[in-house]
């Protein structure tokens, strides 16, 4: 199962980076990039055969929704996915407030030093994937 999760992450990372590169430069801003990548991630999860739910607001959390959750046939959460410029405490709290087999934050920050500094908020149950489409 862990190997399947890693393979999915590699595929999703490359697909998200490709989608980001397709956004015309004059239209690239944080909000547009975030929403475009969220839509792409939704499609990738559906394509993998899982049910996908966007903007899931966990119980007792009011700060930030989880961008995408992926469910198996029994409605168990297999993936809980957040997209952010940096790793934020709000995203970590949202992901930490419920059970999921895989919890992942994809970051899009252009300043890699800032992204690395923000990993301070991570805990052992949350994986981090930094998207870098412009360094290929």
C-alpha positions in Angstrom: 0.0 0.0 0.0 2.9 2.4 0.8 4.4 1.8 -2.6 1.1 2.5 -4.3 0.9 5.8 -2.4 4.4 6.8 -3.4 3.7 5.9 -7.1 0.5 8.0 -6.9 2.4 10.9 -5.4 5.1 10.8 -8.1 2.4 10.8 -10.8 0.4 13.5 -9.2 3.5 15.7 -8.7 4.4 15.5 -12.4 0.8 16.0 -13.5 0.3 19.0 -11.2 3.6 20.6 -12.4 2.5 20.1 -16.0 -0.9 21.7 -15.3 0.8 24.7 -13.6 3.1 25.2 -16.7 0.0 25.3 -18.9 -1.4 28.4 -17.2 -0.5 31.4 -19.4 2.0 33.6 -17.6 -0.2 36.7 -17.4 -2.8 34.7 -15.5 -0.5 33.1 -12.9 -1.3 34.3 -9.4 -1.5 32.4 -6.2 -5.3 32.1 -6.3 -5.4 30.9 -10.0 -2.6 28.4 -9.5 -4.2 27.0 -6.4 -7.6 26.6 -7.9 -6.2 25.1 -11.2 -4.1 22.6 -9.3 -7.1 21.7 -7.1 -9.2 21.0 -10.1 -6.4 18.9 -11.7 -6.0 17.0 -8.4 -9.7 16.3 -8.3 -9.6 14.8 -11.8 -6.5 12.7 -11.0 -8.2 11.2 -7.9 -11.3 10.4 -9.9 -9.3 8.9 -12.7 -7.6 6.6 -10.2 -11.0 5.1 -9.3 -11.6 6.7 -6.0 -14.4 9.0 -5.0 -13.3 12.6 -4.7 -14.6 15.4 -2.5 -13.4 19.0 -2.8 -13.1 21.6 0.0 -13.9 19.1 2.8 -14.3 21.0 6.1 -13.4 18.6 8.9 -15.6 18.6 12.1 -14.6 21.2 14.7 -12.3 23.0 12.2 -13.2 26.5 11.0 -9.9 27.8 9.7 -9.3 25.9 6.5 -10.9 23.2 4.4 -8.9 20.2 3.0 -8.6 20.8 -0.7 -9.4 17.2 -1.7 -10.2 14.0 0.0 -10.2 10.6 -1.8 -12.5 7.9 -0.6 -12.5 4.1 -1.3 -15.7 2.1 -1.8 -16.3 1.9 1.9 -16.1 5.7 2.2 -12.8 5.5 4.2 -10.5 8.4 3.5 -7.5 7.1 1.7 -5.9 10.5 0.8 -6.4 14.0 2.4 -4.7 16.6 0.2 -3.9 20.2 0.8 -2.4 22.8 -1.7 -0.7 25.8 -0.3 2.1 28.3 -1.1 3.8 27.3 2.2 3.0 24.7 4.9 0.6 26.5 7.2 -0.5 25.7 10.7 -4.1 25.9 9.5 -3.5 23.1 6.9 -1.7 20.9 9.4 -4.5 21.4 12.0 -7.2 20.5 9.3 -5.3 17.4 8.2 -4.7 16.4 11.8 -8.3 16.6 12.9 -9.5 13.3 11.3 -8.2 9.9 10.3 -6.9 9.3 6.8 -4.4 6.7 5.5 -2.3 9.3 3.6 -2.1 13.0 4.4 -0.2 15.2 2.0 0.5 18.9 1.6 1.6 20.1 -1.9 3.4 23.4 -1.7 3.8 25.9 -4.6 6.1 28.6 -3.1 8.6 30.0 -5.4 11.1 30.7 -2.6 12.3 27.2 -1.7 14.1 28.5 1.4 10.7 29.8 2.8 9.0 26.5 1.9 11.8 24.6 3.8 11.4 26.9 6.8 7.6 26.2 6.8 8.2 22.5 7.3 8.5 23.3 10.9 4.7 22.8 11.2 4.8 19.2 9.8 4.4 16.1 11.9 5.2 12.5 11.1 1.8 11.7 9.7 1.8 14.4 7.0 3.9 14.1 3.9 5.2 17.1 2.0 5.6 17.5 -1.8 7.0 20.7 -3.2 6.0 21.5 -6.8 8.8 23.0 -8.9 7.6 23.2 -12.5 10.0 25.9 -13.5 13.2 23.9 -12.7 12.7 21.1 -15.2 
